[in-house]
Amino acid sequence: MSAPPRASRTSDHRIRLATAGRRVHVLDVLTDAAGRQVRGFALAQPPTASDAPTGLELQLLYPLASEHGSGSGQALLDAAIGDAPAHLWMAEGNARAERCYARNGFERDGARRSEPAWEDLVEVCMVRR
């Protein structure tokens, strides 16, 4: 039995990931008649923390580095959360991401956390109400 066409597999993954209140978006572009090339992805869902500042958390927003400055990150953000109130955790010192989020109404709320599994990476919370 052969694997399903690539477009079908991508659709299947989106359906599986978009369950349980998750909003999963994959930004891709048609490269040729044979398939598509992923340019980035985003994931937003209800937060797991009971003290979360909003009811929607942007958990992932990753355009490929080759897409920086192309509008792909903005397209992913728009698709994942639109203009809804949301919050996110961002690596402290990621100036490019912070500028993008600030343009979209996010502000630091003062919360910080450290991720031991990621060599004690410090993250800051940004919120849009």
Contacts in CASP RR format, 6 or more apart in sequence:
PFRMAT RR
TARGET T0000
AUTHOR 0000-0000-0000
METHOD contacts of the structure
MODEL  1
MSAPPRASRTSDHRIRLATAGRRVHVLDVLTDAAGRQVRGFALAQPPTAS
DAPTGLELQLLYPLASEHGSGSGQALLDAAIGDAPAHLWMAEGNARAERC
YARNGFERDGARRSEPAWEDLVEVCMVRR
3 9 0 8 1.000
4 12 0 8 1.000
6 34 0 8 1.000
6 35 0 8 1.000
6 36 0 8 1.000
7 35 0 8 1.000
7 36 0 8 1.000
10 26 0 8 1.000
10 28 0 8 1.000
10 36 0 8 1.000
13 26 0 8 1.000
14 24 0 8 1.000
14 26 0 8 1.000
17 24 0 8 1.000
17 43 0 8 1.000
18 24 0 8 1.000
20 45 0 8 1.000
21 45 0 8 1.000
21 46 0 8 1.000
22 43 0 8 1.000
22 44 0 8 1.000
22 45 0 8 1.000
23 42 0 8 1.000
23 43 0 8 1.000
23 44 0 8 1.000
23 45 0 8 1.000
23 79 0 8 1.000
23 80 0 8 1.000
23 81 0 8 1.000
24 41 0 8 1.000
24 42 0 8 1.000
24 43 0 8 1.000
25 41 0 8 1.000
25 42 0 8 1.000
25 43 0 8 1.000
25 76 0 8 1.000
25 79 0 8 1.000
25 80 0 8 1.000
26 38 0 8 1.000
26 40 0 8 1.000
26 41 0 8 1.000
27 38 0 8 1.000
27 39 0 8 1.000
27 40 0 8 1.000
27 41 0 8 1.000
27 42 0 8 1.000
27 63 0 8 1.000
27 72 0 8 1.000
27 73 0 8 1.000
27 75 0 8 1.000
27 76 0 8 1.000
27 79 0 8 1.000
28 36 0 8 1.000
28 37 0 8 1.000
28 38 0 8 1.000
28 39 0 8 1.000
28 40 0 8 1.000
29 36 0 8 1.000
29 37 0 8 1.000
29 39 0 8 1.000
30 36 0 8 1.000
31 37 0 8 1.000
38 64 0 8 1.000
39 63 0 8 1.000
39 64 0 8 1.000
39 66 0 8 1.000
39 67 0 8 1.000
39 72 0 8 1.000
40 62 0 8 1.000
40 63 0 8 1.000
40 64 0 8 1.000
40 67 0 8 1.000
40 72 0 8 1.000
40 73 0 8 1.000
40 76 0 8 1.000
41 60 0 8 1.000
41 62 0 8 1.000
41 76 0 8 1.000
42 58 0 8 1.000
42 60 0 8 1.000
42 61 0 8 1.000
42 62 0 8 1.000
42 73 0 8 1.000
42 76 0 8 1.000
42 77 0 8 1.000
42 79 0 8 1.000
42 80 0 8 1.000
43 58 0 8 1.000
43 59 0 8 1.000
43 60 0 8 1.000
43 80 0 8 1.000
44 56 0 8 1.000
44 57 0 8 1.000
44 58 0 8 1.000
44 59 0 8 1.000
44 80 0 8 1.000
44 81 0 8 1.000
44 86 0 8 1.000
45 56 0 8 1.000
45 57 0 8 1.000
45 59 0 8 1.000
46 55 0 8 1.000
46 56 0 8 1.000
46 57 0 8 1.000
47 54 0 8 1.000
47 55 0 8 1.000
47 56 0 8 1.000
47 57 0 8 1.000
47 87 0 8 1.000
52 87 0 8 1.000
53 87 0 8 1.000
53 109 0 8 1.000
53 111 0 8 1.000
53 125 0 8 1.000
53 127 0 8 1.000
53 129 0 8 1.000
54 85 0 8 1.000
54 86 0 8 1.000
54 87 0 8 1.000
54 127 0 8 1.000
54 128 0 8 1.000
54 129 0 8 1.000
55 85 0 8 1.000
55 86 0 8 1.000
55 87 0 8 1.000
56 81 0 8 1.000
56 84 0 8 1.000
56 85 0 8 1.000
56 86 0 8 1.000
56 87 0 8 1.000
57 86 0 8 1.000
57 87 0 8 1.000
57 88 0 8 1.000
58 77 0 8 1.000
58 80 0 8 1.000
58 81 0 8 1.000
58 86 0 8 1.000
58 87 0 8 1.000
58 88 0 8 1.000
59 88 0 8 1.000
61 73 0 8 1.000
61 76 0 8 1.000
61 77 0 8 1.000
61 80 0 8 1.000
61 88 0 8 1.000
61 97 0 8 1.000
63 70 0 8 1.000
63 71 0 8 1.000
63 72 0 8 1.000
63 73 0 8 1.000
63 76 0 8 1.000
64 72 0 8 1.000
67 73 0 8 1.000
68 96 0 8 1.000
73 100 0 8 1.000
74 100 0 8 1.000
74 104 0 8 1.000
77 100 0 8 1.000
77 104 0 8 1.000
85 127 0 8 1.000
85 128 0 8 1.000
85 129 0 8 1.000
86 106 0 8 1.000
86 127 0 8 1.000
86 128 0 8 1.000
87 106 0 8 1.000
87 109 0 8 1.000
87 125 0 8 1.000
87 126 0 8 1.000
87 127 0 8 1.000
87 128 0 8 1.000
88 101 0 8 1.000
88 106 0 8 1.000
88 125 0 8 1.000
88 126 0 8 1.000
89 113 0 8 1.000
89 123 0 8 1.000
89 124 0 8 1.000
89 125 0 8 1.000
89 126 0 8 1.000
90 97 0 8 1.000
90 98 0 8 1.000
90 101 0 8 1.000
90 123 0 8 1.000
90 124 0 8 1.000
90 125 0 8 1.000
90 126 0 8 1.000
91 97 0 8 1.000
91 121 0 8 1.000
91 122 0 8 1.000
91 123 0 8 1.000
92 112 0 8 1.000
92 122 0 8 1.000
92 123 0 8 1.000
92 124 0 8 1.000
98 126 0 8 1.000
101 126 0 8 1.000
101 128 0 8 1.000
104 128 0 8 1.000
105 128 0 8 1.000
106 126 0 8 1.000
106 127 0 8 1.000
106 128 0 8 1.000
107 126 0 8 1.000
107 127 0 8 1.000
107 128 0 8 1.000
108 124 0 8 1.000
108 125 0 8 1.000
108 126 0 8 1.000
108 127 0 8 1.000
109 125 0 8 1.000
109 126 0 8 1.000
109 127 0 8 1.000
110 124 0 8 1.000
110 125 0 8 1.000
111 124 0 8 1.000
111 125 0 8 1.000
112 122 0 8 1.000
112 123 0 8 1.000
112 124 0 8 1.000
112 125 0 8 1.000
113 122 0 8 1.000
113 123 0 8 1.000
113 125 0 8 1.000
114 120 0 8 1.000
114 121 0 8 1.000
114 122 0 8 1.000
114 123 0 8 1.000
115 121 0 8 1.000
115 122 0 8 1.000
115 123 0 8 1.000
END
